[in-house]
């Protein structure tokens, strides 16, 4: 009986794909963590600005009442200063709110990219590695 041998060759491309997916996931995770820290800071700042806005609005009303009651130049200056302070705080609050919304959008975008990369990587790994072995 003649001697025969069988040669089997297997390539593992799955590990490379998984390794690349893990690297990308870690990078996305770091991005999300940084964005989350920024969002937390912005939300804290926004809460403080809301408190400041309420206090500035109260001071503005008091200064306006005082100016309307007396009509003096000093009360007018206090009223204008209170108005400028209130406007400044409101402007800052609007900017912080806008930045917080943008940060939330960025977090969503990065999360979606991570999910998409995971889906593409998993599909590619299945088709290139296991699919070929199964097909053979």
MDTraj code that builds the backbone (N, CA, C; nanometers):
import mdtraj as md
import numpy as np

residues = "UNK UNK UNK UNK UNK UNK UNK UNK UNK UNK UNK UNK UNK UNK UNK UNK UNK UNK UNK UNK UNK UNK UNK UNK UNK UNK UNK UNK UNK UNK UNK UNK UNK UNK UNK UNK UNK UNK UNK UNK UNK UNK UNK UNK UNK UNK UNK UNK UNK UNK UNK UNK UNK UNK UNK UNK UNK UNK UNK UNK UNK UNK UNK UNK UNK UNK UNK UNK UNK UNK UNK UNK UNK UNK UNK UNK UNK UNK UNK UNK UNK UNK UNK UNK UNK UNK UNK UNK UNK UNK UNK UNK UNK UNK UNK UNK UNK UNK UNK UNK UNK UNK UNK UNK UNK UNK UNK UNK UNK UNK UNK UNK UNK UNK UNK UNK UNK UNK UNK UNK UNK UNK UNK UNK UNK UNK UNK UNK UNK UNK UNK UNK UNK UNK UNK UNK".split()
xyz = np.array([
    [0.0838, -0.1164, 0.0000],
    [0.0000, 0.0000, 0.0000],
    [0.0889, 0.1234, 0.0000],
    [0.0577, 0.2175, -0.0901],
    [0.1425, 0.3361, -0.0983],
    [0.1196, 0.4277, 0.0228],
    [0.2235, 0.4955, 0.0559],
    [0.2165, 0.5882, 0.1705],
    [0.1635, 0.7227, 0.1223],
    [0.0675, 0.7776, 0.1920],
    [0.0136, 0.9090, 0.1547],
    [0.0124, 1.0000, 0.2762],
    [0.0246, 1.1247, 0.2500],
    [0.0197, 1.2209, 0.3593],
    [-0.0751, 1.3346, 0.3217],
    [-0.1286, 1.3911, 0.4237],
    [-0.2211, 1.5029, 0.4055],
    [-0.1582, 1.6250, 0.4690],
    [-0.1594, 1.7320, 0.3951],
    [-0.1038, 1.8586, 0.4441],
    [-0.2198, 1.9542, 0.4707],
    [-0.2247, 2.0035, 0.5910],
    [-0.3288, 2.1003, 0.6287],
    [-0.2600, 2.2301, 0.6652],
    [-0.3116, 2.3362, 0.6091],
    [-0.2554, 2.4681, 0.6362],
    [-0.3688, 2.5577, 0.6849],
    [-0.3485, 2.6234, 0.7951],
    [-0.4503, 2.7127, 0.8514],
    [-0.3887, 2.8492, 0.8742],
    [-0.4629, 2.9503, 0.8376],
    [-0.4184, 3.0871, 0.8621],
    [-0.5136, 3.1502, 0.9617],
    [-0.4570, 3.2159, 1.0576],
    [-0.5380, 3.2818, 1.1600],
    [-0.5329, 3.4317, 1.1375],
    [-0.6249, 3.4823, 1.0605],
    [-0.6349, 3.6267, 1.0406],
    [-0.7341, 3.6879, 1.1387],
    [-0.8064, 3.6022, 1.2047],
    [-0.9055, 3.6478, 1.3015],
    [-0.8385, 3.7221, 1.4171],
    [-0.7269, 3.6703, 1.4669],
    [-0.6589, 3.7327, 1.5809],
    [-0.6140, 3.8737, 1.5484],
    [-0.5641, 3.8951, 1.4269],
    [-0.5208, 4.0292, 1.3878],
    [-0.6387, 4.1270, 1.3863],
    [-0.7494, 4.0801, 1.3330],
    [-0.8681, 4.1659, 1.3266],
    [-0.9167, 4.1985, 1.4668],
    [-0.9213, 4.0987, 1.5524],
    [-0.9672, 4.1208, 1.6897],
    [-0.8721, 4.2157, 1.7618],
    [-0.7440, 4.1996, 1.7409],
    [-0.6454, 4.2878, 1.8046],
    [-0.6656, 4.4320, 1.7583],
    [-0.6856, 4.4497, 1.6265],
    [-0.7093, 4.5851, 1.5752],
    [-0.8391, 4.6435, 1.6299],
    [-0.9428, 4.5604, 1.6391],
    [-1.0688, 4.6076, 1.6963],
    [-1.0492, 4.6496, 1.8413],
    [-0.9739, 4.5734, 1.9163],
    [-0.9493, 4.6070, 2.0569],
    [-0.8731, 4.7390, 2.0678],
    [-0.7750, 4.7589, 1.9807],
    [-0.6994, 4.8845, 1.9821],
    [-0.7903, 5.0033, 1.9511],
    [-0.8737, 4.9871, 1.8497],
    [-0.9665, 5.0951, 1.8147],
    [-1.0671, 5.1195, 1.9263],
    [-1.1142, 5.0134, 1.9861],
    [-1.2116, 5.0277, 2.0950],
    [-1.1494, 5.1007, 2.2133],
    [-1.0240, 5.0679, 2.2460],
    [-0.9567, 5.1390, 2.3554],
    [-0.9416, 5.2873, 2.3232],
    [-0.9054, 5.3181, 2.1987],
    [-0.8904, 5.4586, 2.1595],
    [-1.0246, 5.5309, 2.1696],
    [-1.1308, 5.4678, 2.1186],
    [-1.2632, 5.5290, 2.1294],
    [-1.3045, 5.5440, 2.2755],
    [-1.2726, 5.4458, 2.3561],
    [-1.3086, 5.4499, 2.4974],
    [-1.2391, 5.5672, 2.5665],
    [-1.1118, 5.5880, 2.5343],
    [-1.0403, 5.7032, 2.5924],
    [-1.1055, 5.8337, 2.5479],
    [-1.1450, 5.8400, 2.4199],
    [-1.2127, 5.9605, 2.3708],
    [-1.3434, 5.9841, 2.4451],
    [-1.4205, 5.8787, 2.4626],
    [-1.5488, 5.8916, 2.5326],
    [-1.5256, 5.9321, 2.6775],
    [-1.4251, 5.8736, 2.7420],
    [-1.3961, 5.9101, 2.8811],
    [-1.3589, 6.0577, 2.8928],
    [-1.2772, 6.1064, 2.8000],
    [-1.2382, 6.2481, 2.8025],
    [-1.3588, 6.3375, 2.7776],
    [-1.4412, 6.2995, 2.6809],
    [-1.5606, 6.3788, 2.6526],
    [-1.6577, 6.3761, 2.7705],
    [-1.6684, 6.2613, 2.8357],
    [-1.7574, 6.2502, 2.9514],
    [-1.7087, 6.3401, 3.0654],
    [-1.5777, 6.3457, 3.0858],
    [-1.5219, 6.4341, 3.1889],
    [-1.5508, 6.5802, 3.1548],
    [-1.5364, 6.6156, 3.0261],
    [-1.5681, 6.7518, 2.9829],
    [-1.7155, 6.7834, 3.0067],
    [-1.8006, 6.6880, 2.9731],
    [-1.9445, 6.7085, 2.9906],
    [-1.9812, 6.7264, 3.1374],
    [-1.9182, 6.6484, 3.2239],
    [-1.9435, 6.6610, 3.3674],
    [-1.9035, 6.8002, 3.4168],
    [-1.7872, 6.8471, 3.3730],
    [-1.7416, 6.9805, 3.4124],
    [-1.8360, 7.0886, 3.3585],
    [-1.8789, 7.0728, 3.2342],
    [-1.9716, 7.1703, 3.1758],
    [-2.1051, 7.1714, 3.2503],
    [-2.1540, 7.0543, 3.2865],
    [-2.2814, 7.0490, 3.3600],
    [-2.2698, 7.1120, 3.4978],
    [-2.1548, 7.0901, 3.5646],
    [-2.1330, 7.1557, 3.6944],
    [-2.1311, 7.3075, 3.6781],
    [-2.0600, 7.3520, 3.5747],
    [-2.0508, 7.4950, 3.5473],
    [-2.1884, 7.5519, 3.5130],
    [-2.2654, 7.4768, 3.4361],
    [-2.3993, 7.5221, 3.3983],
    [-2.4889, 7.5352, 3.5217],
    [-2.4806, 7.4407, 3.6134],
    [-2.5615, 7.4475, 3.7353],
    [-2.5250, 7.5710, 3.8172],
    [-2.3955, 7.5987, 3.8287],
    [-2.3522, 7.7167, 3.9033],
    [-2.3976, 7.8445, 3.8339],
    [-2.3897, 7.8469, 3.7019],
    [-2.4336, 7.9662, 3.6287],
    [-2.5839, 7.9884, 3.6420],
    [-2.6609, 7.8815, 3.6524],
    [-2.8053, 7.8976, 3.6739],
    [-2.8335, 7.9629, 3.8089],
    [-2.7594, 7.9200, 3.9111],
    [-2.7735, 7.9813, 4.0435],
    [-2.7324, 8.1283, 4.0362],
    [-2.6202, 8.1547, 3.9681],
    [-2.5732, 8.2928, 3.9537],
    [-2.6733, 8.3780, 3.8761],
    [-2.7369, 8.3182, 3.7753],
    [-2.8360, 8.3912, 3.6955],
    [-2.9549, 8.4313, 3.7815],
    [-2.9998, 8.3404, 3.8640],
    [-3.1127, 8.3706, 3.9525],
    [-3.0777, 8.4843, 4.0483],
    [-2.9577, 8.4777, 4.1056],
    [-2.9152, 8.5837, 4.1980],
    [-2.8995, 8.7166, 4.1246],
    [-2.8417, 8.7140, 4.0051],
    [-2.8222, 8.8374, 3.9277],
    [-2.9560, 8.8965, 3.8856],
    [-3.0522, 8.8101, 3.8527],
    [-3.1835, 8.8579, 3.8144],
    [-3.2526, 8.9264, 3.9331],
    [-3.2359, 8.8678, 4.0507],
    [-3.2926, 8.9276, 4.1719],
    [-3.2289, 9.0651, 4.1974],
    [-3.0969, 9.0739, 4.1850],
    [-3.0281, 9.2016, 4.2050],
    [-3.0722, 9.3040, 4.1010],
    [-3.0921, 9.2567, 3.9781],
    [-3.1360, 9.3469, 3.8720],
    [-3.2740, 9.4035, 3.9031],
    [-3.3660, 9.3197, 3.9481],
    [-3.5006, 9.3673, 3.9826],
    [-3.4957, 9.4695, 4.0966],
    [-3.4141, 9.4384, 4.1983],
    [-3.4008, 9.5313, 4.3112],
    [-3.3423, 9.6648, 4.2663],
    [-3.2396, 9.6591, 4.1809],
    [-3.1781, 9.7826, 4.1325],
    [-3.2763, 9.8615, 4.0458],
    [-3.3556, 9.7909, 3.9663],
    [-3.4539, 9.8579, 3.8820],
    [-3.5615, 9.9257, 3.9679],
    [-3.6096, 9.8541, 4.0701],
    [-3.7098, 9.9137, 4.1598],
    [-3.6535, 10.0381, 4.2288],
    [-3.5300, 10.0262, 4.2753],
    [-3.4667, 10.1392, 4.3438],
    [-3.4513, 10.2578, 4.2492],
    [-3.4082, 10.2319, 4.1273],
    [-3.3906, 10.3410, 4.0307],
    [-3.5241, 10.4059, 3.9942],
    [-3.6275, 10.3222, 3.9730],
    [-3.7588, 10.3779, 3.9401],
    [-3.8171, 10.4575, 4.0570],
    [-3.7845, 10.4168, 4.1790],
    [-3.8355, 10.4872, 4.2971],
    [-3.7651, 10.6205, 4.3177],
    [-3.6344, 10.6234, 4.2967],
    [-3.5590, 10.7458, 4.3263],
    [-3.5241, 10.8264, 4.2016],
    [-3.4899, 10.7593, 4.0942],
    [-3.4496, 10.8293, 3.9722],
    [-3.3122, 10.8930, 3.9818],
    [-3.2357, 10.8575, 4.0826],
    [-3.1047, 10.9201, 4.1000],
    [-3.0016, 10.8589, 4.0046],
    [-2.8970, 10.9352, 3.9787],
    [-2.7902, 10.8912, 3.8880],
    [-2.7149, 10.7719, 3.9467],
    [-2.6957, 10.7714, 4.0766],
    [-2.6242, 10.6607, 4.1417],
    [-2.7039, 10.5306, 4.1285],
    [-2.8367, 10.5398, 4.1484],
    [-2.9203, 10.4208, 4.1338],
    [-2.9257, 10.3750, 3.9881],
    [-2.9194, 10.4728, 3.8973],
    [-2.9169, 10.4370, 3.7549],
    [-2.7897, 10.3594, 3.7227],
    [-2.6765, 10.4026, 3.7757],
    [-2.5498, 10.3324, 3.7526],
    [-2.5540, 10.1909, 3.8119],
    [-2.6118, 10.1785, 3.9306],
    [-2.6259, 10.0453, 3.9911],
    [-2.7145, 9.9559, 3.9054],
    [-2.8225, 10.0134, 3.8531],
    [-2.9129, 9.9376, 3.7664],
    [-2.8411, 9.8929, 3.6384],
    [-2.7665, 9.9831, 3.5771],
    [-2.6940, 9.9481, 3.4542],
    [-2.5863, 9.8429, 3.4810],
    [-2.5192, 9.8531, 3.5956],
    [-2.4181, 9.7532, 3.6316],
    [-2.4833, 9.6167, 3.6557],
    [-2.5993, 9.6169, 3.7212],
    [-2.6718, 9.4917, 3.7462],
    [-2.7190, 9.4311, 3.6144],
    [-2.7632, 9.5178, 3.5223],
    [-2.8072, 9.4703, 3.3905],
    [-2.6895, 9.4085, 3.3137],
    [-2.5747, 9.4733, 3.3167],
    [-2.4562, 9.4212, 3.2477],
    [-2.4118, 9.2880, 3.3093],
    [-2.4156, 9.2794, 3.4415],
    [-2.3792, 9.1560, 3.5103],
    [-2.4736, 9.0428, 3.4708],
    [-2.6032, 9.0710, 3.4712],
    [-2.7026, 8.9703, 3.4342],
    [-2.6833, 8.9254, 3.2893],
    [-2.6634, 9.0200, 3.1984],
    [-2.6425, 8.9868, 3.0574],
    [-2.5176, 8.9006, 3.0384],
    [-2.4122, 8.9331, 3.1116],
    [-2.2880, 8.8568, 3.1024],
    [-2.3070, 8.7126, 3.1507],
    [-2.3749, 8.6975, 3.2625],
    [-2.3988, 8.5630, 3.3164],
    [-2.4874, 8.4828, 3.2206],
    [-2.5909, 8.5456, 3.1658],
    [-2.6800, 8.4769, 3.0700],
    [-2.6020, 8.4337, 2.9452],
    [-2.5150, 8.5207, 2.8964],
    [-2.4332, 8.4884, 2.7791],
    [-2.3433, 8.3685, 2.8090],
    [-2.2808, 8.3693, 2.9267],
    [-2.1957, 8.2560, 2.9665],
    [-2.2770, 8.1275, 2.9794],
    [-2.3961, 8.1380, 3.0382],
    [-2.4826, 8.0211, 3.0522],
    [-2.5205, 7.9643, 2.9155],
    [-2.5530, 8.0514, 2.8214],
    [-2.5871, 8.0051, 2.6861],
    [-2.4686, 7.9362, 2.6192],
    [-2.3495, 7.9916, 2.6357],
    [-2.2296, 7.9310, 2.5770],
    [-2.1994, 7.7944, 2.6390],
    [-2.2115, 7.7847, 2.7695],
    [-2.1857, 7.6573, 2.8371],
    [-2.2910, 7.5541, 2.7962],
    [-2.4145, 7.5960, 2.7845],
    [-2.5214, 7.5051, 2.7414],
    [-2.4953, 7.4562, 2.5999],
    [-2.4554, 7.5461, 2.5123],
    [-2.4229, 7.5091, 2.3738],
    [-2.3056, 7.4111, 2.3707],
    [-2.2024, 7.4381, 2.4504],
    [-2.0864, 7.3487, 2.4550],
    [-2.1239, 7.2107, 2.5104],
    [-2.2125, 7.2072, 2.6089],
    [-2.2567, 7.0793, 2.6649],
    [-2.3342, 6.9987, 2.5610],
    [-2.4208, 7.0652, 2.4853],
    [-2.4949, 6.9950, 2.3795],
    [-2.3999, 6.9394, 2.2737],
    [-2.3003, 7.0189, 2.2359],
    [-2.2032, 6.9748, 2.1361],
    [-2.1222, 6.8562, 2.1885],
    [-2.0865, 6.8595, 2.3141],
    [-2.0123, 6.7480, 2.3743],
    [-2.0980, 6.6223, 2.3768],
    [-2.2263, 6.6367, 2.4078],
    [-2.3168, 6.5212, 2.4047],
    [-2.3250, 6.4634, 2.2638],
    [-2.3310, 6.5509, 2.1609],
    [-2.3326, 6.5045, 2.0217],
    [-2.2047, 6.4291, 1.9882],
    [-2.0918, 6.4811, 2.0343],
    [-1.9637, 6.4152, 2.0072],
    [-1.9579, 6.2776, 2.0735],
    [-2.0084, 6.2682, 2.1952],
    [-2.0111, 6.1382, 2.2642],
    [-2.0964, 6.0397, 2.1847],
    [-2.2135, 6.0860, 2.1397],
    [-2.2996, 5.9991, 2.0588],
    [-2.2295, 5.9555, 1.9311],
    [-2.1619, 6.0504, 1.8651],
    [-2.0920, 6.0214, 1.7399],
    [-1.9805, 5.9191, 1.7616],
    [-1.9009, 5.9381, 1.8655],
    [-1.7918, 5.8448, 1.8939],
    [-1.8468, 5.7069, 1.9290],
    [-1.9544, 5.7037, 2.0055],
    [-2.0166, 5.5760, 2.0415],
    [-2.0681, 5.5038, 1.9171],
    [-2.1319, 5.5776, 1.8284],
    [-2.1820, 5.5173, 1.7049],
    [-2.0671, 5.4659, 1.6185],
    [-1.9578, 5.5427, 1.6119],
    [-1.8416, 5.4985, 1.5342],
    [-1.7825, 5.3714, 1.5937],
    [-1.7789, 5.3634, 1.7247],
    [-1.7275, 5.2432, 1.7906],
    [-1.8146, 5.1232, 1.7565],
    [-1.9454, 5.1418, 1.7639],
    [-2.0355, 5.0321, 1.7311],
    [-2.0214, 4.9912, 1.5855],
    [-2.0106, 5.0900, 1.4951],
    [-1.9947, 5.0602, 1.3534],
    [-1.8640, 4.9867, 1.3284],
    [-1.7564, 5.0314, 1.3907],
    [-1.6267, 4.9661, 1.3733],
    [-1.6314, 4.8236, 1.4258],
    [-1.7002, 4.8027, 1.5364],
    [-1.7135, 4.6677, 1.5905],
    [-1.7929, 4.5784, 1.4979],
    [-1.9003, 4.6312, 1.4388],
    [-1.9816, 4.5524, 1.3464],
    [-1.9033, 4.5176, 1.2211],
    [-1.8313, 4.6146, 1.1650],
    [-1.7530, 4.5905, 1.0445],
    [-1.6406, 4.4932, 1.0737],
    [-1.5737, 4.5114, 1.1866],
    [-1.4624, 4.4222, 1.2222],
    [-1.5089, 4.2806, 1.2450],
    [-1.6210, 4.2644, 1.3115],
    [-1.6723, 4.1303, 1.3382],
    [-1.7155, 4.0634, 1.2093],
    [-1.7800, 4.1378, 1.1215],
    [-1.8231, 4.0811, 0.9937],
    [-1.7024, 4.0456, 0.9085],
    [-1.6030, 4.1331, 0.9068],
    [-1.4822, 4.1063, 0.8286],
    [-1.4059, 3.9878, 0.8819],
    [-1.3998, 3.9727, 1.0133],
    [-1.3266, 3.8605, 1.0721],
    [-1.3961, 3.7301, 1.0382],
    [-1.5276, 3.7293, 1.0454],
    [-1.6012, 3.6085, 1.0157],
    [-1.5855, 3.5684, 0.8711],
    [-1.5875, 3.6653, 0.7825],
    [-1.5799, 3.6343, 0.6399],
    [-1.4395, 3.5927, 0.6002],
    [-1.3387, 3.6569, 0.6558],
    [-1.2028, 3.6263, 0.6116],
    [-1.1445, 3.5045, 0.6789],
    [-1.1667, 3.4869, 0.8057],
    [-1.1020, 3.3777, 0.8778],
    [-1.1847, 3.2518, 0.8818],
    [-1.2911, 3.2558, 0.9556],
    [-1.3724, 3.1360, 0.9768],
    [-1.4454, 3.0918, 0.8506],
    [-1.4881, 3.1888, 0.7720],
    [-1.5614, 3.1559, 0.6494],
    [-1.4753, 3.0748, 0.5539],
    [-1.3490, 3.1115, 0.5420],
    [-1.2584, 3.0386, 0.4527],
    [-1.2308, 2.8994, 0.5025],
    [-1.2094, 2.8866, 0.6326],
    [-1.1827, 2.7544, 0.6884],
    [-1.3039, 2.6644, 0.6701],
    [-1.4234, 2.7205, 0.6957],
    [-1.5451, 2.6422, 0.6801],
    [-1.5678, 2.6048, 0.5347],
    [-1.5359, 2.6993, 0.4457],
    [-1.5531, 2.6725, 0.3030],
    [-1.4572, 2.5673, 0.2526],
    [-1.3403, 2.5588, 0.3085],
    [-1.2412, 2.4599, 0.2643],
    [-1.2839, 2.3234, 0.3108],
])
top = md.Topology()
chain = top.add_chain()
for i, resn in enumerate(residues, 1):
    res = top.add_residue(resn, chain, resSeq=i)
    for name in ("N", "CA", "C"):
        top.add_atom(name, md.element.get_by_symbol(name[0]), res)
traj = md.Trajectory(xyz[None], top)
